[in-house]
Amino acid sequence: MNINMPTDPQFNTYYQKHLKCLKLGGPHPKNIEAYSRAIRCIGNYFDCRINDLTSDQLLDYFNELLDSHSWSSNK
């Protein structure tokens, strides 16, 4: 699971917008970090092409994640 920040400029733009929306929503900072880490992982997995993901692609991704990692490491 790659949690590094993807280098794609368009992904970066959407990622920063995502962070702003999260901060305005008021969740705990640890939740913001967890949500942000999840988006970075998804971005890396799908080569930063996250705008057109289908629910089936995400279902497959999360299923594969559960198969390859323990439940506690997926939080």
Secondary structure, DSSP 8 states (H G I E B T S, - for coil): ---S----HHHHHHHHHHHHHHHHH---HHHHHHHHHHHHHHHHHTTT--TT--HHHHHHHHHHHHHHS-GGGG-
